[in-house]
Amino acid sequence: MARTLREMQTEVDAYIGQFREGYFSPMTLVVRLAEELGELAREVNHQFGEKPKKPDEPEGSIALELGDLMFVITCLANRLNIDLDQAFTAVMDKFQTRDRDRWTRV
């Protein structure tokens, strides 16, 4: 099921809202983001890099690791009241203006 960024933020907020503890602090969320990025790096390294997994290690999923990153990014955005739709639009505008001639077009 495809979701917009707004729907994703709403769904994550509803999930976190059912717990008394609520969102972690921004610092903790950034640390969790770094942790999840490390897990993604490990999976990419195992699948495409020079350090394959040992035969007894379970197969991982790059897709699930990306999903974990999206969840934590969404938590951080919600905690800081950042609209990811607006943030993404601003970033794409930056790339389409500042970097429009940086690479060779096909």
Secondary structure by P-SEA (a helix, b strand, c coil): ccccaaaaaaaaaaaaaacccccccaaaaaaaaaaaaaaaaaaaaaaccccccccccccccaaaaaaaaaaaaaaaaaaacccaaaaaaaaaaaaacccccccccc
